[in-house]
Amino acid sequence: MVRLSQGTLPELRDIEQAESRIRPYVPQTPLEYSKGISDLLHRETYLKLESFHPIRVFKIRGAVNKLLCLGESSLKKGVCTASSGNHGFAVAYASRLFGAKATICVPDNVNPQKLRAIQEQGAEVLRSGSGYDETYENALVTARKRDLTFIHAFNDGQIIAGQGTCGLEIAKQLPDVDAAVVAIGGGGLISGIAIALKAALKGVSVYGAETVAIPSMLESLSAGRPVKVNPQPTIADGMQASIPGSLTFEAVRRHVDGIGLVKDPELEEAIYDLLVLARVLAEPAGAAPLAVMKGSLKEAKAEKIVLVVSGGNISVKLLSSILTKREK
């Protein structure tokens, strides 16, 4: 499978321009010190609360930037995308904001809360495919047949620049940060954050958290090129890309200092920890940075860290299951 790329990797100036472009529509999110999580990890820990966005997930940054960069003719045609949930929600939200028609292709097993959120924005939803990859292929066919403007979830320079505005905010909010830890799905968020932080601050590290069920970025780095892995079931519906994009692979190869893997039970525990110790509701991808710092990256040398809580759109069924198991 080949991930179509749109544009080139952004530089710091592209991310700064994206920040100016999206700011009227996308407010800065809080960066909060957490005593409870700091005590748990034995290091000074701050939470970048992307769950505070109007749609409760970081994807709004890239989607708004992308639509603002499209020409009038592209917007008039309508847009189409493939998503496991959050990116589709963001594109639907941005499309409604700017008066464009949106067609969102999602897997059959899409998180029902995310599906409802997409539908609430007035987007057309097409359900097909057992996972993100099949849905992506179907979305490409749909876009061609209907002459729609296709928006890639992560392998797009303008999407990455939009996500990178999160890194700019971190640099301004905590300029003496030692490391930021970010979940990896397709890699758009960690790519943007790493480019921004490495350009804005000296000596900062960026670490990634990837699920053992779909370790496509880690396997690709080992192979020296983007490779496809065989996806296994996981609760992390926002971390389903079985092959990284050419742009996100290159950004991670250049700028990310290490990647740790997390298992589903570790994600469930991290979701519970964030809720109890920090009073923050996180979806599995949003809890992945905490999980990896408790697990495979616990020896990382960084005294002052930022965990990027990338989203809070957790399914009610999963949250109920986690709470039931831990409150017995």
Residue, then its C-alpha position, 0 to 999 in steps of 0.5 A: m500500500v502506498r500513502l499518497s503524500q500532499g506537499t512536503l514536510p513543513e519547516l518552522r515558518d510553515i508552522e508559525q504561519a499555520e498558527s496565525r491562520i488557525r488562531p481565530y478558530v482554534p484556541q490555545t490549549p492549557l499546559e498544566y502541571s500535575k502533582g499526581i502524575s509527577d509523583l507517579l512518574h518521579r519526574e516533573t510532569y505537565l499535561k498538554l490538554e488537547s482534549f480541551h479543544p471544541i471537538r476534544v482532540f488535536k485533529i482540529r488543528g490540521a483540519v482547519n489549517k488544511l481547509l484554510c489553505l484550499g482554494e475556493s474551487s476545491l472547497k466548492k467541490g467538497v472534501c472527502t477523507a478516511s478516518s478511524g474517527n477523530h480526523g473525520f470529526a475534525v474535517a466535518y467540523a472544519s467543513r461546517l465552519f467554512g461551508a464545504k460539503a464533507t464526505i467522511c469514510v469510516p471503518d465498520n467498527v468505528n467508535p460510536q461516540k465519534l460516529r455520532a459526533i461526525q454526523e452531528q456536524g452534518a457530514e455524509v458518513l460512509r461506513s466500510g472496511s474492517g480497519y483504517d487501511e480498507t477505509y482509506e482505499n475506499a475513500l480514495v475511490t469515492a473521492r475520484k468517482r465524485d471529484l471530491t478534494f481528498i484530505h489525508a489524515f496525516n501524510d500532508g504537509q499542511i495537516i502536519a503544519g497544523q498539528g505542529t502548532c501544538g509544539l509551538e504552544i508547548a515551546k512558549q508555555l514551558p521553554d525549559v521542557d526536557a522532553a515531550v511524549v506523543a502518541i503515534g498513529g499515522g504520525g502527523l501529530i508527533s511529526g509537527i510537534a517534533i519539527a516545531l520543538k526542535a526548531a524552537l528550543k535547544g536540547v529538547s527531546v521528543y519521544g513517541a508511544e506506539t501500540v504493540a498491536i500496530p508498531s508500524m513506525l517503529e518497524s519502518l525505522s528499523a527497516g529504513r523505509p515505510v513498511k506495512v505491518n499486520p494490524q492486530p486488535t487494539i483498544a487504541d482506535g486512534m492508532q490504527a495506521s498499519i504503514p506510516g506516510s512518507l512525510t511522517f516517516e521522514a519527520v520521525r526519522r529526523h527528529v524523534d529521539g525514541i519510540g516505546l511500545v504500549k499494550d492495551p492493559e497499560l493503556e487502560e491503566a493510564i486512562y484510569d491514572l489520568l482520571v483519578l490522579a489528574r482528573v483528565l478524561a483521555e482516550p487510549a491514544g491520549a493516555a499512551p504517553l503516560a503508559v509508555m513513560k510508566g513502561s518501556l520509556k521509563e528510563a528516558k533521561a528527562e526531568k521535566i516532561v510534557l505528556v500530550v493528551s491528544g484527545g478525550n473521545i473515549s467510547v462509553k463502553l470502554l470507559s465503563s469497562i475500565l472503571t468496572k475492573r478497577e473499582k471492584 
